[in-house]
Amino acid sequence: MQVAAFAVVSAIMFLLIGATNLTLAQTPPTPTSPRSAPPKSTQPTVKDAALEKRVLLIAEELRCLVCQNQTIADSDADLAIDLREQIRAQLVAGRSDTQIMEFMVQRYGDFVRYRPPVKFSTAMLWFGPFLLLLAGAAVIFKVAQQRRRMTARKLTEAEEQRAQTLLEGSASAVEPGVPELPRRN
Amino acid sequence: MTRFLVPLGVFLLLLLFLGVGLTLKPGEVPSPLIDKPAPAFKLAQLGEPAKTFSVDDMRGRVWLLNVWASWCVSCRDEHPVLLDLAKTGVVPIHGLNYKDKREDALNWLKQFGNPYALSVSDREGRIGIDYGVYGVPETYVIDKAGVIRYKHIGPLSGEAVQNTIIPLVQKLNAGA
C-alpha cells in the first residue's frame, strides 16, 4: 500500500514537473521586423486548398520550438510561418510526408514531433501514464482489501452475546467482575 | 516507524524532483546536429555582397558561427561578450545575420561594434532552418573538419565563454 502510494506520488511529481517546465519554457525573442515579402501562398486560392490541407496535416504533427505548447499549424511565431512555408515548398517539390518529417527531425530533433518515436529515452513518456494507472489500481485494490478485512471479521460467540446484552442495556447481564458504571440520571 | 518514514521518503523524493526541475532548461532543445557536419551554405557577405562565404572556407580551422539580428534584443546583451572574445583572438567569430535587413544590420554593427571576422546574410532564414535555429542568438562551435561540436542557445555570457567556449576551442585546436 505504502509502496504503491509512493510510486503514485513520484509518478505524479514526475509528470507535474514536466508540465510546469513546458509552461515556463522561455520564449526566444520573435522578430518584430516586418516580413520581407509576404509568401504568395498565404492566401490560398481554391486550387491550393488541397495543398493547404496537406500542409496543415503535417504542421499539426510538428511542435513550434518558439512557443513549445503550440503546433506549427497553430503558432503565429515567425519560425512557424517559415516552417509552414518550408513544408509547402517541399510538398510542391513532390516530397513525401515522411521525407518532410525527416527533414524537420534532422534539424530540430525528436522534440519537434508531437508524437515522438518509441525508444529508450521516450519510454517514460509513452508508458508512464500506464504505470500511473497500474499504481492507482494497486492502491485502490489494497484499500478495498483492508476495508473488507475490517468489516468482515465475525464476532466470537461470547463477544456476540456480550454485544447483545450491551445493546439491550440490561445492567444485570454485565459479566461478573466488570464494575458497573454509575448510572447518570 | 514506517508511518513516518514513508511520508518522509515521499517528501524527500518530491524535493528531489522539484530541485531537478529547477535546474532543467526546457527552453533549450538539444540539437541533433551536435557531432554532425555543419550544414553547407554559400551566402553573400553582409559587408561585401559581391563576395560569398561558405562553411568549406573554414576547413582546417576551429571557428564560431554566431546567429544574430539587429531586431534581436538579447543579441545586445551578448554583444560586449562577443567583442571581448574577438579581442582575445582565440577564435574567429563568423556571424549569420538571420532574417535581417542589410542596412539595419550594418547600422547595428556600426553602432555597437563588429566582433565578426565577417557576417553573411540569411535574408529568408533558410540557412537558419538548416541549422535548427529557433531563437536568436545561437552560437555554434565548428571544428577543423567542419563538424559542429557544441551549440549554445541564447546569449553567451562571459562565464559561458570562459568556462565552456574557450576551453573547447583550445581542446579542438590541440587536435582532439
Interface residues (C-beta under 8 A of the other chain):
Chain A: Q2 A5 F6 V9 S10 M13 F14 I17 T20 N21 L22 L24 A25 Q26 T27 P28 P29 P31 T32 S33 S36 L65 V66 Q68 D78 L79 D82 L83 Q86 V105 Q106 R107 Y108 G109 D110 F111
Chain B: T2 V6 G9 V10 L13 L14 F17 L18 V20 G21 L24 K25 P26 G27 V29 P30 S31 P32 L33 A69 W71 C72 V73 S74 K99 D100 K101 D104 R123 E124 G125 I129 D130 Y131 G132 Y134 G135 V136 I153 G154
